[in-house]
Amino acid sequence: YVPDTGPRVRVNQVGYLPGGPKNATVVTDATEALPWQLRSAAGAVLANGTSTPRGVDEASGQNVHTVDFSSYDTPGSGLTLTVDGETSHPFDVSGTVYDQLRSDALQFFYIQRSGIAIDGDLVGEEYARPAGHLGVAPNRGDTDVPCQPGVCDYSLDVRGGWYDAGDHGKYVVNGGIATYQLLNTFERTKTAATADGGAALGDGSLRVPERGNGVPDILDEARWELEFLMRMQVPAGEPLAGMAHHKIHDQNWTGLPLQPEDDPELRELHPPSTAATLNLAATAAQCARLFAPYDAAFAQRCATSAERAYAAAKANPQRYASPTDGNGGGAYDDSNVTDEFYWAAVELWLSTGEQAYLTDLRASAHHTGDVFDPRGFGWQGVAALGRLDLATVPNGLPAAELTRIRESVTDAADAYLAEIDRQAYGLPLPGDPGSYFWGGNGNVINNAVVLATAFDLTRDAKYRDGAVQTMDYILGRNALNISYVTGWGEHAAKNQHSRIFGNQYDPELPNPPAGSIAGGPNAALQDPFVQQLLAGCKPMFCFVDDIASYSTNEVAINWNSALTWLASFLADQADA
Ligand code: 9MR
């Protein structure tokens, strides 16, 4: 199988910020530098120079050159780059390239909502659908969900929240990091110098039913999940009260496509876990401080839930979700929750200022250890979330301690910059197969979140430029010459694995909405479709835009939340 990868000159197919870095990668057999020309839409040569031979790239196996045309900084559209007789896809140079991506990436969450009808007047008729899982036949509903046999003898109303990904499951662990990132995207607008104080994410900025309620729309969206996360908490008086059930999903896997309201499967609560409980504690603590100016009663409800959850987790520190509990839904298992403890203690301390949480976070090995992995953070490893918030959210740490925390962010960012320099496709990710895994696009973007945070802390442009280069990779500067974001770029993924967006199986159904990001190349080839199609692939080629490939090409809230964060940061860099 040889994919059609289009022109051998790979660019960010959407565009480049006028004052930002502008890099491309060229696939060629040439060993000597090659001349390049940057052209206007009308064909006039705007700039020219010579490429830099880079030899064989580990992640793609290709012989490549790089081109740096950063010195060209005049806004324009329909530009192309020509090298070695090949002309790139067209792109813009513009300070506003990321404005619409910020809202598109966020809009994904409304369309993923469970327990509410999706309003076609807001998001287009093709995405309108009835409410899912409210107990209307054939649904058996999330309004009154029993436990798996032997787990508990009550049932809970766990309606609402977002469907995790292409399935209809709802998982507290993965809901946690996604909610964190939406809340943090908002919080950054309050703390970062290049942000606008929140106007771009404010009330009326999104097409959600709550617009006009006086609350920033991104908070309304996060609240849809927060309410669900809190419903997953074990009620007072029951065994393990205050813990959170790990997940709720179908008893058996269903086929594709399947609209949420047509799902006939029994829904079940799975056992409470320490990891889920700490995800609830952390995000409900964020909620407490961020909602305080808008809805004091809700903020208080979040605070109470967070403190109960944290206490329950401390009383039950080793209840791990089973790695084999994966029928009908994902396992999201994790047998090391020290990082979840650290993250939750940080969020609770930032929100309450209570000494006990400071004592706990300082006692964690993650407070001084290296929390920034070369392969990025994700749902299973969340110490970085706590570290980033300590570095950016105003707090009372002594100056020396705060300096050390912030230096850990810039040190990590320096390492990601060094990796960007090593990679001919300019991404902050090592080139070995082990770095390309399920959902890795989210991890790569999360490395850019660290770079962007380093920029917010220092205003040193090299960090912002690293974040830009990461987005270049996501939007087309890669071995497959594909933008992983639907609707963004000349050649973009559009057949992501999803029961809702089943266009590839049923032309009556839509493709994913603009702003949906695919999981990305996964060298471990963990679904039958790619095992048969892509055996032996070089890491950056281990992806296919086919709905059957859930291990490379699924939509999911945790990578759309990463995209949201980075797009929002880049939208604030118009003056770069
Ligand atoms: O993102 C998850 C990835 O890290 C795991 O390796 C993979 C297999 O356990 O599961 C991924 O999450 C999926 C979840 O289990 C079920 N809903 C869809 C998620 C995205 O593919």
Boltz pocket constraint, residues with backbone or C-beta under 6 A from the ligand:
constraints:
  - pocket:
      binder: B
      contacts: [[A, 164], [A, 165], [A, 166], [A, 167], [A, 169], [A, 329], [A, 330], [A, 331], [A, 332], [A, 438], [A, 439], [A, 550], [A, 554], [A, 555], [A, 556]]
      max_distance: 6.0
